[in-house]
Amino acid sequence: MFDLAAVRLLPELPDHAPIIGAITDEAFGPGRFVRAAERVREMAPHDQALSFVAEHDGAIIGSVRLTPIAVGRAPSLMLGPLAVRPDYKNRGVGKALMRIAAEAARAAGERSIILVGDPPYYAPLGYSPLPRGSVIMPGPVDLSRLLGLPLAEGALAELVGRVGPRRD
Ligand SMILES: CC(C)(COP(=O)(O)OP(=O)(O)OC[C@H]1O[C@@H](n2cnc3c(N)ncnc32)[C@H](O)[C@@H]1OP(=O)(O)O)[C@@H](O)C(=O)NCCC(=O)NCCS
């Protein structure tokens, strides 16, 4: 019997890379490499200190990554991929990963997180659609799926311009 309390959320380590790759392939299939969000993730490495895996019974069953980016000149984070192995879906693992990643980002002084995803899943976690045309992704994206979470007051209003790597 699965018990969410038995799931450990752990910071990502270099050794996790192969299993995270396998979980992501399983969740998204080969089409994932053409997604605009993937273009962003190719611009800069994700921040392992802000990326997490879910472990159950010694096995990694889900993961989430945050990548430092800039929107115009404003620093932000791009979330993704978020994936949970099929046998463990709908048990709260995805939302637990989302919450710990946001908490870690806030504690690190980050100001916002953006992502491309289904609004009904992310709205209860505080994400809302970004104003249309404000954030320019490096590829086609359904603008109703471009969402943001403020970690500091007024932080979403700063997000105007092209998504690119940070220059700091
Ligand atoms: C999306 C995903 C990460 C969710 O993880 P999870 O551990 O199954 O999610 P949780 O258990 O935290 O949340 C489940 C709830 O979200 C809902 N939900 C799941 N996917 C949803 C979606 N795309 N849109 C709206 N609601 C969704 C479920 O119906 C469930 O609702 P309930 O709590 O009312 O029963 C997982 O299904 C997955 O890996 N999917 C394939 C990859 C993917 O789509 N990643 C997200 C990219 S946008």
The ligand as an ORCA input file, in Angstrom:
! r2SCAN-3c Opt
* xyz 0 1
  C       1.594     15.882    -14.209
  C       2.221     14.949    -13.185
  C       3.623     15.413    -12.865
  C       1.366     15.019    -11.922
  O       1.996     14.275    -10.898
  P       1.107     13.475     -9.848
  O       1.999     13.012     -8.765
  O       0.318     12.441    -10.569
  O       0.131     14.643     -9.365
  P      -0.534     14.823     -7.932
  O      -0.812     13.500     -7.319
  O       0.265     15.788     -7.147
  O      -1.880     15.567     -8.333
  C      -2.906     14.802     -8.896
  C      -4.108     15.691     -9.154
  O      -3.801     16.536    -10.255
  C      -4.703     16.256    -11.298
  N      -3.992     16.368    -12.563
  C      -2.972     15.610    -13.001
  N      -2.572     16.030    -14.217
  C      -3.368     17.078    -14.532
  C      -3.449     17.918    -15.638
  N      -2.644     17.793    -16.686
  N      -4.406     18.893    -15.611
  C      -5.225     19.046    -14.570
  N      -5.187     18.266    -13.485
  C      -4.266     17.295    -13.470
  C      -5.197     14.846    -11.050
  O      -6.450     14.632    -11.640
  C      -5.282     14.829     -9.547
  O      -6.449     15.500     -9.097
  P      -7.114     15.129     -7.662
  O      -6.074     15.437     -6.612
  O      -8.289     16.047     -7.611
  O      -7.429     13.686     -7.754
  C       2.252     13.482    -13.672
  O       0.950     13.105    -14.004
  C       3.168     13.267    -14.865
  O       4.341     12.942    -14.727
  N       2.604     13.429    -16.074
  C       3.375     13.291    -17.304
  C       4.335     14.430    -17.484
  C       3.663     15.787    -17.411
  O       2.612     16.004    -18.003
  N       4.307     16.712    -16.656
  C       3.815     18.035    -16.469
  C       4.157     18.913    -17.623
  S       3.036     20.249    -17.762
*
